[in-house]
Amino acid sequence: MAGNSHGLFVWNGHMALIIIQRLLQSSLVLLLVAFVAFSMFRFVGDPVENLLGQEATLEDRAILTERLGLNDPLPVQYIRFVGKVLSWDFGVSYRTGVPVADMISERLPATLELALISAIFAMVLGISLGVYTAINRRGWLANFVMSTSLIGVSLPTFLIGILLIWVFSVELGWLPSFGRGETTDIGGWDTGLLTIEGLRSLVLPAVTLGLYQMTLIMRLVRSEMLEVLREDYIRFAFARGLHTKSIHQRHAVPNTLLPVITVAGLQLGSIIAFAIITESVFQWPGIGLMFINAVYFVDIPVMSAYLILVALMFVTINLIVDMAYFAIDPRIRSGAGGGK
Amino acid sequence: MGNWWQSDLFYSYRTNPVAVISSVVFVVLGLAALFAPWISPTNPFDAGSLNLMNGFTPPFSANQFTGDYFVLGTDDQGRDLVSAMLYGMRISLMVGILAVGLAMVLGVTLGLVAGYRGGWVDAVVMRLADVQLTFPSILIAMLVAGIARGLVPPDQREGMATIILILSIGLSDWVQFARTVRSSTLLEKEKEYVQAARVLGRSHLAIMFRHILPGIVSPVLVIATISLALAIIAEATLSFLGVGAPPTEPSLGTLIRIGQDFLFAGEWWILLFPALTLLLIALSVNLLGDWLRDALNPKLK
């Protein structure tokens, strides 16, 4: 247990090994996803016909087939596909004829801002409500919050969105129900966070997207906190006569946060996936809306690009969560966890 | 012993009011969906019988032009909402049940084989499951829907919509079954009755499906019930997004999609009633699943 006495970011052999192992696993997952994306492009519909339309001459078709390299052996095509993806080239959209990479960079800021704000909303409100409901376990407000959260969990995302639109846009007229409002361009990044209209447009989608994650985090923090409050060191702290507030803040809360980081990190992945639904309800011009339109119009290059992009995000998030775990829990870092 | 087990489960059922109420709600809605062609006031798919003058009739009142009465009102085309919902529920439930059936057959088979055979079969199936679990199942369902739509000629997409839905939800949902069945199989296959069957010279297939499978039915049942609620919501989500059941053959999700368009104009009922029905179904199945999980869990007895 020597590792316990080290500082936070100690790099030892055990940790390096595990991180290298995780990196290899992640690359394997990404290669597999790239294979699925490649197979979609190659075998779902005829790429040449989709790009040229049905009126193209045989000669045109032959030229494009050669140019796309469709005459080469399949492994060669796959390797070339991976190479192109690595240089951020996802081909051309069947429907619009625009390079998919351009569509993504145009729409990615909208999705990332939405995901970020709803993740912050979910974390901040989820943790504070979780701590509150755990400390005031018998209070009427805590009980009310808990039972309301049950309803929130069983509502599908799109119904939450519609419900919010109904109340806050249609009936009360307080907040906009679609689009991003006014955006400002800062260095190629289209942000909606700098204008009042942009921020107002963000409220309903962010709440819709974050609500489920918020209830999840809240319930998790609550049960962890209740668990921690029963531990001996907390009871000794009370016995020593420390202030209730300082016990909660300095001893109980930090110890509940470890599992929360894992779950919250993994939930960030589902936020990006569920953004598809939210973006569709609010006509939010992000990559989720782009994806669902691609599914509707069978725009294969856009679909496979989205798949690769989301896989990349998920794998990165998982890696970061693993590392955060290392940084926080000394038992895993020193390798002592495995010996138990 | 079988009878005793069953009566034990039944005792837990009739002493649990939540289980009784939710099962009654589910059975009533299910029967209504099943017999929709006989009990529904009008045929919502018969475009000839619709009267556009009846469009946007509010609920609980007669139409101001034609004087026709519709309990829950009509949509933009004058379609009776009760009928549309009965038929919509039929599609939602059918897709949900068949999708879970597909996921169950696929997951149970893969899980049994992976757990029983072990080795590379196990490794491949479980790595595949891990990769799929990295992504939320609704995303997988959308992806499969997109691929399936691409493989079907454009003019047949509407006709194949139900099959595409079942396929995409079923393929997105097998992992839970496979993982549970695999871990139970790993435990069961070491037990004496399996070794006895092996000594008696029964084939591997027979051991897996006739001996091991009956012993691990209860966790499969629990997962199937919870999956059903998720599948019904997934179907509604896909249809709401426009890549599920088409407007010509609307499911509850499609009706909600249509209803959202009219929300701003104040025609709230086209949205509200299908949404409430969907919630009622999902909630009752969910509560049933919760009860079943507790009732079949030996640790809680």
Interface residues (C-beta under 8 A of the other chain):
Chain A: V29 L32 V33 M40 V44 G45 S154 L155 P156 T157 F158 L159 I162 I165 W166 V170 S177 G269 S270 A273 F274 I276 I277 S280 V281 F291 I292 A294 V295 Y296 V298 I300 M303 L307 V310 A311 F314 V315 N318
Chain B: V131 T134 F135 P136 I138 L139 M142 L143 A145 G146 I147 R149 G150 L151 P154 I233 A236 T237 F240 L241 G242 V243 I256 Q260 L263 F264 G266 W268 L271 A275 L278 L279 A282 L283 N286
